[in-house]
Amino acid sequence: MALLSMFTSKKANLHQQGKDALDRGDLHEAFEVYSQLAHDGDPEGQCRLALLYKSGVQDYDKAALWYMRAAEQGHAEAQCKLGFLYRSGRGIPQSYLEGARWYQKAAAQGYVEAQYNLALCLRLGEGIQKDIKAAISWYTRAAKAGDKSAAYQLGTLYLVGKEVPQDAAKAILWLENASLEAAPNPITVGEMFDSSGGSHNVGILALYSLGQIYDQGKIVKLDPVRAFRYFLKAAELGNPEAQCNVGVKLYQGVGTTRNVEEAVKWLGDSALQGNVQASKNLGLMPELVDFMSFVCSKCGAHYPAKEGHHCR
């Protein structure tokens, strides 16, 4: 009994050591620790080692090998990741059938990412019989468990109304859910190997969609003020389409107080991200010259375009 307790304690320490190494970005130590655990038959260690091979050195053959060993021991995350490798054909012969099968195993254990992926397979009919009702069910389970991508997909499905009947209330409910805690998410080294997978920036897309709903007034009553608020939230988080919309609304004074200077700022931010419409809108603004400035080639002074400049 004492020997078993000592062994368990040693494994726990190794897992913590591996996690700490990842948090520091020390992949060499992480490989050593998780290799030891994996070769000792520990499924969590095998899954972490597979993640390192997949995301660290992009050796998909070894990633598939270790995912398979962990998945066969019932490790839900490994089953889900193995399903992804089967669907993408990385490190293992491509098979949508096997991909869906492993997603089903992980989803049945409550692994949220697998529930989302299984919903996608059911929606597309890839590796499994197409079943939109079952897809909605799995999306809903994942969304209720906190998966923002699943909530966004549900909101979009009910908004578009092609695969399911259009439902304004459900569309807004799920898009609101997806937009909670929306933030741009730079991925750190530690997060790259985190088991949660993550749904980067989907909340920002949800905010933009909500803005469109109230801006267009097709499925709900037109509400320019609410539309502007959603567009502004998405714009502040870096969405170029939302930035363009905010610029236009500020220039027109729709849903907010007219402010040409702020309009130029937001349209400029959008144009710098490559939004063509924002660039076109700027080109159509006669007031633009009021906010332009230049640098004198002779003395290096900055000066407003509307005032001109003469070196002294």
For each residue, the residues with C-beta under 8 A, 3 or more apart:
1: 4 5
2: 5 6
3: 6 7
4: 1 7 8
5: 1 2 8 9
6: 2 3 9 10
7: 3 4 10 11
8: 4 5 11 12
9: 5 6 12 13
10: 6 7 13 14
11: 7 8 14 15 37 40 42
12: 8 9 15 16
13: 9 10 16 17
14: 10 11 17 18 33 36 37 45
15: 11 12 18 19 37 44 45
16: 12 13 19 20
17: 13 14 20 21 29 33
18: 14 15 21 22 29 30 33 34 37 45 48
19: 15 16 22 23
20: 16 17 23 24
21: 17 18 24 26 27 29 30 33
22: 18 19 25 26 27 30 189 190 193
23: 19 20 190
24: 20 21
25: 22 189 190
26: 21 22 29 30
27: 21 22 30 31 52 56 189
28: 31 32
29: 17 18 21 26 32 33
30: 18 21 22 26 27 33 34 48 52 193
31: 27 28 34 35 49 52 56
32: 28 29 35 36
33: 14 17 18 21 29 30 36 37 45
34: 18 30 31 37 38 45 48 49 52
35: 31 32 38 39 49
36: 14 32 33 39 40 45
37: 11 14 15 18 33 34 40 42 44 45 46 48 49
38: 34 35 41 42 45 46 48 49 66 69
39: 35 36
40: 11 36 37 45
41: 38 46
42: 11 37 38 45 46
43: 46 47 69 70 73 74 75 78
44: 15 37 47 48 70 75
45: 14 15 18 33 34 36 37 38 40 42 48 49
46: 37 38 41 42 43 49 50 66 67 69 70 73 75 78
47: 43 44 50 51 66 67 70 75 77 78 81 195
48: 18 30 34 37 38 44 45 51 52 193
49: 31 34 35 37 38 45 46 52 53 66
50: 46 47 53 54 62 63 64 65 66 67 70 78 81
51: 47 48 54 55 56 63 81 193 195
52: 27 30 31 34 48 49 55 56 57 193
53: 49 50 56 57 58 59 60 62 63 66
54: 50 51 58 59 60 63 81 85 91
55: 51 52 58 192 193
56: 27 31 51 52 53 193
57: 52 53
58: 53 54 55
59: 53 54 62 63 91
60: 53 54 63 64 85 90 91 92
61: 64 65 91
62: 50 53 59 65 66 91
63: 50 51 53 54 59 60 66 67 81 85 90 91
64: 50 60 61 67 68 82 85 90 91 92
65: 50 61 62 68 69 91
66: 38 46 47 49 50 53 62 63 69 70 78
67: 46 47 50 63 64 70 71 78 81 82 85
68: 64 65 71 72 78 82 92
69: 38 43 46 65 66 72 73
70: 43 44 46 47 50 66 67 73 75 77 78
71: 67 68 74 75 78 79 82 102 105
72: 68 69
73: 43 46 69 70
74: 43 71 79 109
75: 43 44 46 47 70 71 78 79
76: 79 80 105 106 109 110 111 114
77: 47 70 80 81 106 111 113 195
78: 43 46 47 50 66 67 68 70 71 75 81 82
79: 71 74 75 76 82 83 102 103 105 106 109 111 114
80: 76 77 83 84 102 103 106 111 113 114 117
81: 47 50 51 54 63 67 77 78 84 85
82: 64 67 68 71 78 79 85 86 92 102
83: 79 80 86 87 98 99 100 101 102 103 106 114 117
84: 80 81 87 88 99 117
85: 54 60 63 64 67 81 82 88 89 90 91 92 99
86: 82 83 89 92 94 95 96 98 99 102
87: 83 84 94 95 96 99 126 127
88: 84 85 94
89: 85 86 92 93 94 95
90: 60 63 64 85
91: 54 59 60 61 62 63 64 65 85
92: 60 64 68 82 85 86 89 95
93: 89
94: 86 87 88 89
95: 86 87 89 92 98 99 127
96: 86 87 99 100 121 126 127 128
97: 100 101 127 128
98: 83 86 95 101 102 127
99: 83 84 85 86 87 95 96 102 103 121 126 127
100: 83 96 97 103 104 118 121 126 127 128
101: 83 97 98 104 105 127
102: 71 79 80 82 83 86 98 99 105 106 114
103: 79 80 83 99 100 106 107 114 117 118 121
104: 100 101 107 108 114 118 128
105: 71 76 79 101 102 108 109 114
106: 76 77 79 80 83 102 103 109 111 113 114
107: 103 104 110 111 114 115 117 118 138
108: 104 105
109: 74 76 79 105 106 114
110: 76 107 115 145
111: 76 77 79 80 106 107 114 115
112: 115 116 141 142 145 146 147 150
113: 77 80 106 116 117 142 147 196 197
114: 76 79 80 83 102 103 104 105 106 107 109 111 117 118
115: 107 110 111 112 118 119 138 139 141 142 145 147 150
116: 112 113 119 120 138 139 142 147 149 150 153
117: 80 83 84 103 107 113 114 120 121
118: 100 103 104 107 114 115 121 122 128 138
119: 115 116 122 123 134 135 136 137 138 139 142 150 153
120: 116 117 123 124 126 135
121: 96 99 100 103 117 118 124 125 126 127 128
122: 118 119 125 128 129 130 131 132 134 135 138
123: 119 120 130 132 135 163
124: 120 121 130
125: 121 122 128 129 130 131
126: 87 96 99 100 120 121
127: 87 95 96 97 98 99 100 101 121
128: 96 97 100 104 118 121 122 125 131
129: 122 125
130: 122 123 124 125
131: 122 125 128 134 135
132: 122 123 135 136 163 164
133: 136 137
134: 119 122 131 137 138
135: 119 120 122 123 131 132 138 139
136: 119 132 133 139 140 154 157 164
137: 119 133 134 140 141
138: 107 115 116 118 119 122 134 135 141 142
139: 115 116 119 135 136 142 143 150 153 154 157
140: 136 137 143 144 150 154
141: 112 115 137 138 144 145
142: 112 113 115 116 119 138 139 145 147 149 150
143: 139 140 146 147 148 150 151 154 174 177 178
144: 140 141
145: 110 112 115 141 142
146: 112 143
147: 112 113 115 116 142 143 150 151 199
148: 143 151 152 177 178 180 199 202 203 206
149: 116 142 152 153 178 199 202
150: 112 115 116 119 139 140 142 143 147 153 154
151: 143 147 148 154 155 174 175 177 178 206
152: 148 149 155 156 174 175 178 199 202 203 205 206 209
153: 116 119 139 149 150 156 157
154: 136 139 140 143 150 151 157 158 170 174
155: 151 152 158 159 170 171 172 173 174 175 176 177 178 206 209
156: 152 153 159 160 171 175 209
157: 136 139 153 154 160 163 164
158: 154 155 161 164 166 167 168 170 171 174
159: 155 156 166 168 171 175 209 213 219
160: 156 157 163 166
161: 158 164 165 166 167
162:
163: 123 132 157 160
164: 132 136 157 158 161 167
165: 161
166: 158 159 160 161 171 219
167: 158 161 164 170 171
168: 158 159 171 172 213 219 220
169: 172 173
170: 154 155 158 167 173 174
171: 155 156 158 159 166 167 168 174 175 213 219
172: 155 168 169 175 176 210 213 220
173: 155 169 170 176 177
174: 143 151 152 154 155 158 170 171 177 178
175: 151 152 155 156 159 171 172 178 179 206 209 210 213
176: 155 172 173 179 180 206 210
177: 143 148 151 155 173 174 180
178: 143 148 149 151 152 155 174 175 202 203 205 206
179: 175 176 182 203 204 206 207 210 233
180: 148 176 177 203
181: 203
182: 179 201 203 204 206 207 233 234 237
183: 203 204 237
184: 200 201 204 237 238
185: 198 200 201
186:
187: 191 192 198 200
188: 191 192
189: 22 25 27 192 193
190: 22 23 25 193 194
191: 187 188 194 198
192: 55 187 188 189
193: 22 30 48 51 52 55 56 189 190
194: 190 191 197 198
195: 47 51 77
196: 113
197: 113 194
198: 185 187 191 194
199: 147 148 149 152 202 203
200: 184 185 187
201: 182 184 185 204 205 237
202: 148 149 152 178 199 205 206
203: 148 152 178 179 180 181 182 183 199 206 207
204: 179 182 183 184 201 207 208 234 237 238 239 242
205: 152 178 201 202 208 209 234 239
206: 148 151 152 155 175 176 178 179 182 202 203 209 210
207: 179 182 203 204 210 211 230 231 233 234 237 239 242
208: 204 205 211 212 230 231 234 239 241 242
209: 152 155 156 159 175 205 206 212 213
210: 172 175 176 179 206 207 213 214 230
211: 207 208 214 215 227 228 229 230 231 234 242 245
212: 208 209 215 216 227
213: 159 168 171 172 175 209 210 216 218 219 220 227
214: 210 211 217 220 222 223 224 226 227 230
215: 211 212 222 224 227 231 245
216: 212 213 222
217: 214 220 221 222 223
218: 213
219: 159 166 168 171 213
220: 168 172 213 214 217 223
221: 217
222: 214 215 216 217
223: 214 217 220 226 227
224: 214 215 227 228 249 254 255
225: 228 229 255 256
226: 214 223 229 230 255
227: 211 212 213 214 215 223 224 230 231 249 255
228: 211 224 225 231 232 246 249 254 255 256
229: 211 225 226 232 233 255
230: 207 208 210 211 214 226 227 233 234
231: 207 208 211 215 227 228 234 235 242 245 246 249
232: 228 229 235 236 242 246
233: 179 182 207 229 230 236 237 242
234: 182 204 205 207 208 211 230 231 237 239 241 242
235: 231 232 238 239 242 243 245 246 266 269
236: 232 233
237: 182 183 184 201 204 207 233 234
238: 184 204 235 243 273
239: 204 205 207 208 234 235 242 243
240: 243 244 269 270 273 274 275 278
241: 208 234 244 245 270 275
242: 204 207 208 211 231 232 233 234 235 239 245 246
243: 235 238 239 240 246 247 266 267 269 270 273 275 278
244: 240 241 247 248 266 267 270 275 277 278 281
245: 211 215 231 235 241 242 248 249
246: 228 231 232 235 242 243 249 250 266
247: 243 244 250 251 262 263 264 265 266 267 270 278 281
248: 244 245 251 252 254 263 267 281
249: 224 227 228 231 245 246 252 253 254 255 256
250: 246 247 253 256 258 259 260 262 263 266
251: 247 248 258 260 263 267 281 285
252: 248 249 258
253: 249 250 256 257 258
254: 224 228 248 249
255: 224 225 226 227 228 229 249
256: 225 228 249 250 253 259
257: 253
258: 250 251 252 253
259: 250 256 262 263
260: 250 251 263 264 285 287 290 291
261: 264 265 291
262: 247 250 259 265 266
263: 247 248 250 251 259 260 266 267 285
264: 247 260 261 267 268 282 285 287 288 291
265: 247 261 262 268 269
266: 235 243 244 246 247 250 262 263 269 270
267: 243 244 247 248 251 263 264 270 271 278 281 282 285
268: 264 265 271 272 278 282
269: 235 240 243 265 266 272 273
270: 240 241 243 244 247 266 267 273 275 277 278
271: 267 268 274 275 278 279 282
272: 268 269
273: 238 240 243 269 270
274: 240 271
275: 240 241 243 244 270 271 278 279
276: 279 280
277: 244 270 280 281
278: 240 243 244 247 267 268 270 271 275 281 282
279: 271 275 276 282 283
280: 276 277 283 284
281: 244 247 248 251 267 277 278 284 285
282: 264 267 268 271 278 279 285 288
283: 279 280 288
284: 280 281
285: 251 260 263 264 267 281 282 288
286: 289
287: 260 264 290 291
288: 264 282 283 285 291 292
289: 286 292 305 306
290: 260 287 304 305 306
291: 260 261 264 287 288
292: 288 289 304 305 306
293: 302 303 304 305
294: 302 303 305 309
295: 300 301 302 303
296: 299 300 301 302 303 309 311
297:
298: 311
299: 296 311
300: 295 296
301: 295 296 309 311
302: 293 294 295 296
303: 293 294 295 296 307 308 309
304: 290 292 293 307
305: 289 290 292 293 294 308
306: 289 290 292
307: 303 304
308: 303 305
309: 294 296 301 303
310:
311: 296 298 299 301
312:
